[in-house]
Amino acid sequence: MTKPSISVVSPVYGCVESIDELCQGIIDAVSSITSDFEILLVDDASPDNAWSKISSLAISNPHIKGIRLSRNFGQQKAIFAGIENSTGDFVVVMDCDLQDNPEAIFDLYAKVLEGYDLVVVKRKSRTDSNLRRFLSNAYSKVFSFLINQKFDNRLANFGIYSKKVIKSILLTKEQNVSFCLSALWVGFNRAEIEVDHGVRIYGESSYTFRMLMNYALNLSISYSDKVIRLVVKVGFLTAATSFSSGCIICSTIFSLITCYQGGQV
């Protein structure tokens, strides 16, 4: 039986210390499946000179390839840059900070062999701060309402995707949204596996509160028209209220003027 080719895509930002361990973990996991694989490390203008490390690894290991973005575009676009350059029959997408355990790649592949087109990771537990977990849970409820179906915020980008799923995602030409949601949105036969969410050892999350809010707003607008409908309704209601108030004020002023002129006569 011919072994498949596998591409592993990982956006890199702010965690240069983890790259060696990440690549070795990927190599150990994927080489047990096939010898035909590539690791695509996408440098999203990382401020810690990650490109130097990626270049060095790419020179020493033909399985490792580097993609350098001209500036910081964000995690999602970095993922899309990676999958656009992937060549594998299956594409694994994972973070570079080792919170996504490379050993889970074997389990993802074993599951996809059962006949699924994509298998995504559902985190058993999240190691984020209490505030971030609270905000994430709150937004998942709001987002579920907006898209008229239950959204599980434990789902991650980490997963394995067949070539036809990747092609369908790229055909949408939509790169300002979540890769995970895009993968779910295009359909196909999907499965989920539960995996522990590792503790981040190197670096810190680059997502500020403001960035998370903008990201949430972009998702809401991209996947639902309820927000736009609500804004339009509020706009019409405000305009109608303003018009009514204006008519009442004008009518009152006109009445006062009429009374004043009548009193002078």
Buried (B, 14 or more C-beta within 10 A) or exposed (E): EEEBBBBBBBBBBBBBBBBEEBBEBBBEBBEEBBEBBBBBBBBBBBEBEBBEBBBBBBEEEEBBBBBBBEEBBBBBBBBBBBBBBBEBBBBBBBBBBBBBBBEBBBBBBEBBEEEBBBBBBBBEEBEBEEEBBEBBEEBBEEBBEBBEEEBEBBBBBBBBBBBEBBEBBBEEEBBBBBBBBBBBBBEBEBBBBEBBBBEBEBBEBBEEEEEBEEBBEBBBBBBBEBBEEEEEEEEEEEEEEEEEEEEEEEEEEEEEEEEEEEEEE
